[in-house]
């Protein structure tokens, strides 16, 4: 089992709460941050531009991804150009399609060739990976976010698409693969072993990484038994057992 210091995959925090982002930014092993409209909703953000500029000013030296929210492709492109103006460390997240299933590959190709850093997101299929990489290859620095965790939620084996994504991106000079929708600490270990460039995860998962490699499986077993025993005592559990059985 690797330790945190052994990991080669870059670690991004997925979240939109500024206080949490600032807390995670204190950790030198956090390389960037990703947000999305769902996370912004949870934190109550309404003035997007003010929020984005404030966050870039607070964390000017690391990747930050902000997503467009229009469903009209020309307007999505326009929003992307506005978001890109917030800072040099900003990556514009554009989904692979709009809600009508209309693809954005040509849109991201144009933006990327104009120097806009892109994070193409909501990628789930091998074809989407191939077309996203083809669209972004040779342009500005870019990322392709593959939703491994959400695939796993529906019983779909994500390993082949992640391996294919990494192989395709490593043939380019400007594209990195982001392992997205992370569900557990072991996903970080998997992403690292596959040679994935980046994994983005909620802060509560990333905070557990400092424990990597600190306990053996036998120690974990004993610890679990001890916690069950401690909780039984703390709860005051009682169970009457016949004297003859108690002596066995």
Secondary structure, DSSP 8 states (H G I E B T S, - for coil): ---GGG--SEEEEE---HHHHHHHHTSTTEEEEE--HHHHHHHT---HHHHHHHHHHHSTTSEEEEE---SSHHHHHHHHHHHHTT-TTEEEEEESB-TT--B-HHHHHHHHHTT--EEEEEE-SHHHHHHHHHHHTTSSSEEEEE-HHHHHHTT---HHHHHHHHHHHTTSSSEEEEE-S--SHHHHHHHHHTT-SEEEE-HHHHGGGGGTTSS-HHHHHHHHHHHHHHHHHHHT------HHHHT-
